[in-house]
Amino acid sequence: MNHKKNSSAKKISTLTGMLMWCLMTLVHSMPRDKTPSDFPEANARIGQSFIFREADESIAKYGYMDISKNKKRTYGDKLSYEEYKGKKGKVIGIIAIPLTRFSETYLWHLELEGGEIVYARWSPVLSDQINDLVFQSDLDEAQKVIGEKIWLNWTQPGIKKGLISSSKDVIRHVSHLEEVQVVGIDTMRYGHGTGAAPFWLRVKFGDGQEALLGYSQRNFYAQNPIKSAWDKKTIESIKQKKVFIGMTAEQLILSWGKPEKVNRTITKNVTHEQWIYGNQYVYVENDKVTAIQESAGQVRRRY
């Protein structure tokens, strides 16, 4: 009898172990949410100094909604605008807060002048920025382009973008690689659909109109990226964000931006690449565009 009990217990133990192994395998094979460790630029912020941004009256009344003294209540325990505007501090680190057994959220750990500790939500969308704060290092970099010409980088195929001024009623439609001059910096937070940006470059167009450009080095080129040796067809295609067979990889990036993913196959004499842009695919061989697969599935090739 004892032999049968021991045998049954051993089988149950073995079965339980197998089930646990299957469960852990399933958990580890599930798509993993991105964490701060996936973003070196986020960790590079540790030790950097910041300033609480000022805001126009339409949103100042809501306070600093993404920053809290309580790391367990960052979604509702906001800081007072009048008390904290203009205050300075530095980033101590990024900490993980458990949500469930298998998930967690992440917070910026911040120390203000005087030693006060506060916490801000971390987001993978703007992994190296903190909503409502501006980093001093970014302001220092932006100062270098004041008075200089820059070329606007709108590399989202099929999307028309415009810039808005602080007057709330002026929208300036812009062209890809349009030349403007940087005339100043604006760190104010505006509540009228200006989009997410740590602060603004105030830029002037050729007709004298000014507008706000969200500060990110992805949004502009400090030097004219168009080479004088390129033919007119190539230059116009790039400015219109079009791609054609025969373009170089450099020209493709100028037209559509960097791809979301590149699949690469290397043979003896040729490197074959598939550049993925959403549901559109561009095929590159030895630095030249050789085929374009459009959203409907049609492939244009050079034979």
MORA-V889755 format. One record per pair of residues at least 12 apart in sequence whose ideal C-beta (glycine too) atoms are under 6 Angstrom apart, sorted by the first residue. I is the first residue (numbers start at 1). GAP is how many residues later the second one is. D is the distance in Angstrom with one decimal. If there is no record, write none. Layout:
# MORA-V889755
i->(I	I)
gap->(GAP	GAP)
d->(D	D)
This chain:
# MORA-V889755
i->(34	36	36	39	41	42	42	45	45	46	46	48	48	48	49	49	50	50	50	51	51	52	52	52	52	53	53	53	53	54	54	55	56	58	59	60	63	63	63	63	64	64	64	64	65	66	66	66	67	67	67	68	69	71	71	74	74	87	88	89	89	89	90	92	92	93	94	94	94	95	95	106	107	107	108	108	108	129	134	134	134	138	142	142	145	146	148	149	149	150	150	150	151	151	151	151	152	152	152	153	153	153	154	155	155	157	157	163	163	163	164	165	168	172	172	176	176	177	180	180	181	182	182	183	183	184	186	186	187	195	197	197	198	199	200	201	201	225	238	238	241	243	245	245	247	248	249	249	252	256	259	259	259	260	261	262	270	270	271	272	279	280	281	290)
gap->(90	58	70	88	87	85	86	46	83	45	47	43	87	89	41	87	39	83	85	37	83	32	33	34	35	79	81	134	136	31	134	134	134	133	132	21	15	16	17	18	14	15	20	68	13	54	55	65	12	51	53	51	49	36	48	45	47	25	25	21	22	23	21	17	19	16	12	14	28	12	14	16	12	15	12	14	22	69	53	64	65	60	43	73	37	36	34	30	32	32	70	72	26	28	70	73	22	26	68	66	67	68	22	101	102	84	99	48	49	50	30	46	24	37	39	63	65	62	23	25	23	19	21	19	21	18	14	16	12	19	17	18	17	16	12	12	14	29	16	17	14	12	44	57	42	39	35	38	37	21	16	17	18	16	15	13	15	16	15	13	16	15	12	12)
d->(4.7	4.6	5.5	3.9	4.0	4.4	5.1	5.0	5.7	5.2	5.6	5.5	5.5	5.7	5.0	4.5	5.9	4.4	5.1	5.3	5.5	5.0	5.4	6.0	4.8	5.7	5.4	5.4	5.2	5.3	5.6	3.9	5.6	4.2	3.8	4.8	4.3	5.8	5.5	4.7	5.7	4.2	6.0	4.7	4.7	5.6	4.8	4.5	5.1	5.5	4.6	5.6	5.5	5.7	4.4	5.5	5.4	5.8	5.2	5.4	5.6	3.9	5.8	4.3	5.2	4.7	5.7	6.0	5.9	5.5	5.1	4.2	4.5	5.9	4.2	5.5	5.6	5.0	5.4	5.4	5.0	5.9	5.4	5.6	4.8	5.3	5.7	5.8	5.4	6.0	4.2	6.0	4.9	5.6	4.4	5.7	5.5	4.9	5.7	5.7	5.5	6.0	4.5	5.8	3.1	5.6	5.6	3.7	6.0	5.8	5.4	5.1	4.7	5.9	4.3	5.6	5.5	5.4	4.2	5.6	4.9	5.3	5.7	5.3	5.0	4.1	4.2	5.4	4.3	5.9	2.9	5.9	5.8	5.2	4.0	4.6	5.5	5.6	5.0	4.7	5.4	5.5	5.5	4.6	4.4	5.7	5.6	5.0	5.9	5.7	3.9	5.4	5.7	5.2	4.4	5.6	5.6	5.9	6.0	5.6	4.8	5.8	4.0	5.4)
